[in-house]
Amino acid sequence: MESKEQLKWQSEIALYEATHVYRVFILAFLLGLASKLVYRSAPYTMLEYAIGHLLILTLSILIFSIPLMLGIISEQLYAIFSLLFSGLYSIILNYKMAEHELIKWKNRGKAILAYAIGSTLFSGILGFLFGVYGGFTHKI
């Protein structure tokens, strides 16, 4: 039987995930924006890039949440596997969408750059918002 503290911790994680699902949409939008900025001459729109990234992010959540719910992997492994899977496939998505337009080594660099810009923007915005929220809720 699980302790009350562990059940409380698990319910807090479930509540956090349920109320912060919009993060996937924001990250997909920022990755799509960064992809379009890096691949300006590509025939794809920013929305097409964002939809591809959204599919990748939701697929990584689906794939790794099932073993998490079954207790096969821990929350830390879930975060690591999900990040690696979504990052790798986001880079592959950018690479494949411009595969015929660029030299291979240049396209690889651009794909990594697009993912780095998008994820850095997301981390910066999220860090700023958490900082502002923490500043308003901090009690002296």
RADAKA-V228282 format. One line per field, one symbol per residue. ss: DSSP state (A for helix, B for strand, O for the rest). psi: psi as a letter, one per 40 degrees, with the letter a starting at -180 (. if undefined). burial: b if it has 16 or more other ideal C-beta (glycine too) atoms within 10 Angstrom, else e. A space follows every 10 residues. Layout:
ss = ???
psi = ???
burial = ???
This chain:
ss = OOOAAAAAAA AAAAAAAAAO OAAAAAAAAA AAAAAAAAOO OOOOOAAAAA AAAAAAAAAA AAAAAAAAAA OOOOAAAAAA AAAAAAAAAA AAAAAAAOOO OOOAAAAAAA AAAAAAAAAA AAAAAAAAAA AAAAAAAOOO
psi = hiiddddddd ddddddddef dedddddddd ddddddddgd eieiiddddd dddddddddd dddeddddde ediidddddd dddddddddd dddddddfde diiddddddd dddddddddd dddddddddd ddddddehh.
burial = eeeeeeeeee eeeeeeeeee eeebeebbbb bbbbbbebbe ebeeeeeebb ebbbebbeeb beebeeebee eebeeeebee bbeebbbebb bebbbebbee ebeeeebeeb bbbbbebbbe bbeeeeeeee eeeeeeeeee
